[in-house]
């Protein structure tokens, strides 16, 4: 959770930078309808999980499903910017997201 909060902060920093700095360029090549579909799917998963008792294993499996459904790493590959520091931060998130996915799948299988 803490790592995901760090990712959130990075995205907020990027958004703020784009808002206040006219020289900052960022391009995200993605389909808005695709993003809306992902959000809807995740909201449905969240409602299902909230309305049931889940084991620790099932909770980790749910986390793995979220990592796969969001596919944050793939989304990050669509970001282009003229700022090397932002590029480095985006690559960091992509790397950590791959690690999260493997970790969640392993935890859901009882492997730590």
Kinemage of the C-alpha trace (Angstrom):
@kinemage 1
@onewidth
@group {chain A} dominant
@subgroup {mainchain}
@vectorlist {calphas} color= white
{ca unk a 1} P 0.000 0.000 0.000
{ca unk a 2} L 2.813 2.391 0.897
{ca unk a 3} L 4.456 1.911 -2.489
{ca unk a 4} L 1.161 2.586 -4.240
{ca unk a 5} L 0.829 5.816 -2.275
{ca unk a 6} L 4.302 6.800 -3.508
{ca unk a 7} L 3.124 6.111 -7.066
{ca unk a 8} L 0.080 8.288 -6.464
{ca unk a 9} L 2.326 11.138 -5.275
{ca unk a 10} L 4.506 10.842 -8.379
{ca unk a 11} L 1.445 11.052 -10.642
{ca unk a 12} L 0.162 14.071 -8.707
{ca unk a 13} L 3.576 15.742 -9.031
{ca unk a 14} L 3.551 15.140 -12.789
{ca unk a 15} L 0.021 16.537 -13.105
{ca unk a 16} L 0.941 19.611 -11.051
{ca unk a 17} L 4.065 20.183 -13.112
{ca unk a 18} L 2.045 19.980 -16.326
{ca unk a 19} L -0.435 22.475 -14.884
{ca unk a 20} L 2.080 25.172 -13.881
{ca unk a 21} L 5.066 24.768 -16.236
{ca unk a 22} L 4.443 25.790 -19.853
{ca unk a 23} L 7.794 24.331 -20.952
{ca unk a 24} L 6.928 20.892 -19.596
{ca unk a 25} L 5.692 18.542 -22.290
{ca unk a 26} L 3.909 15.282 -21.650
{ca unk a 27} L 1.976 13.080 -24.007
{ca unk a 28} L -0.111 10.108 -22.957
{ca unk a 29} L -1.259 8.001 -25.878
{ca unk a 30} L -4.251 6.156 -24.461
{ca unk a 31} L -7.935 5.724 -25.115
{ca unk a 32} L -10.248 7.439 -22.612
{ca unk a 33} L -12.968 4.825 -23.150
{ca unk a 34} L -10.448 2.088 -22.338
{ca unk a 35} L -9.523 3.859 -19.100
{ca unk a 36} L -13.199 4.242 -18.184
{ca unk a 37} L -13.751 0.511 -18.794
{ca unk a 38} L -10.828 -0.352 -16.503
{ca unk a 39} L -12.192 1.901 -13.757
{ca unk a 40} L -15.644 0.321 -14.088
{ca unk a 41} L -14.171 -3.184 -13.881
{ca unk a 42} L -12.148 -2.267 -10.813
{ca unk a 43} L -15.148 -0.685 -9.131
{ca unk a 44} L -17.121 -3.882 -9.744
{ca unk a 45} L -14.286 -5.977 -8.273
{ca unk a 46} L -14.116 -3.666 -5.272
{ca unk a 47} L -17.860 -3.910 -4.616
{ca unk a 48} L -17.672 -7.711 -4.819
{ca unk a 49} L -14.804 -7.879 -2.360
{ca unk a 50} L -16.433 -5.418 0.063
{ca unk a 51} L -19.613 -7.490 0.201
{ca unk a 52} L -17.948 -10.743 1.204
{ca unk a 53} L -15.646 -12.200 3.818
{ca unk a 54} L -12.289 -12.984 2.282
{ca unk a 55} L -9.280 -14.890 3.487
{ca unk a 56} L -5.789 -13.438 3.394
{ca unk a 57} L -5.058 -15.577 0.333
{ca unk a 58} L -8.159 -14.245 -1.436
{ca unk a 59} L -7.213 -10.683 -0.519
{ca unk a 60} L -3.784 -11.127 -2.123
{ca unk a 61} L -5.419 -12.716 -5.153
{ca unk a 62} L -7.667 -9.660 -5.385
{ca unk a 63} L -4.577 -7.429 -5.182
{ca unk a 64} L -2.959 -9.403 -7.999
{ca unk a 65} L -6.107 -9.011 -10.095
{ca unk a 66} L -6.007 -5.252 -9.553
{ca unk a 67} L -2.358 -5.093 -10.619
{ca unk a 68} L -3.205 -7.019 -13.793
{ca unk a 69} L -6.412 -5.113 -14.557
{ca unk a 70} L -4.887 -1.692 -14.083
{ca unk a 71} L -1.767 -2.751 -15.954
{ca unk a 72} L -0.123 0.394 -14.667
{ca unk a 73} L 3.197 -0.621 -16.211
{ca unk a 74} L 1.672 -0.836 -19.693
{ca unk a 75} L -0.052 2.513 -19.210
{ca unk a 76} L 3.269 4.025 -18.216
{ca unk a 77} L 4.800 2.907 -21.516
{ca unk a 78} L 2.383 5.316 -23.216
{ca unk a 79} L 3.824 8.388 -21.448
{ca unk a 80} L 6.310 10.581 -23.296
{ca unk a 81} L 7.909 13.657 -21.741
{ca unk a 82} L 10.768 16.072 -22.322
{ca unk a 83} L 11.877 15.849 -18.676
{ca unk a 84} L 14.535 13.193 -17.896
{ca unk a 85} L 13.670 13.194 -14.171
{ca unk a 86} L 10.010 12.487 -14.882
{ca unk a 87} L 11.016 9.774 -17.351
{ca unk a 88} L 13.158 8.192 -14.629
{ca unk a 89} L 10.309 8.344 -12.109
{ca unk a 90} L 7.880 6.778 -14.591
{ca unk a 91} L 10.356 3.952 -15.244
{ca unk a 92} L 10.658 3.421 -11.494
{ca unk a 93} L 6.887 3.025 -11.175
{ca unk a 94} L 6.841 0.579 -14.091
{ca unk a 95} L 9.546 -1.543 -12.474
{ca unk a 96} L 7.854 -1.511 -9.080
{ca unk a 97} L 4.500 -2.397 -10.642
{ca unk a 98} L 5.989 -5.516 -12.221
{ca unk a 99} L 7.390 -6.430 -8.798
{ca unk a 100} L 3.989 -5.834 -7.159
{ca unk a 101} L 2.264 -8.122 -9.624
{ca unk a 102} L 4.666 -11.012 -8.972
{ca unk a 103} L 4.590 -10.424 -5.218
{ca unk a 104} L 0.776 -10.440 -5.067
{ca unk a 105} L 0.500 -13.605 -7.137
{ca unk a 106} L 3.104 -15.323 -4.951
{ca unk a 107} L 1.418 -14.183 -1.730
{ca unk a 108} L -1.927 -15.446 -2.994
{ca unk a 109} L -0.279 -18.851 -3.427
{ca unk a 110} L 1.217 -18.744 0.048
{ca unk a 111} L 4.752 -18.044 -1.212
{ca unk a 112} L 6.526 -15.275 0.685
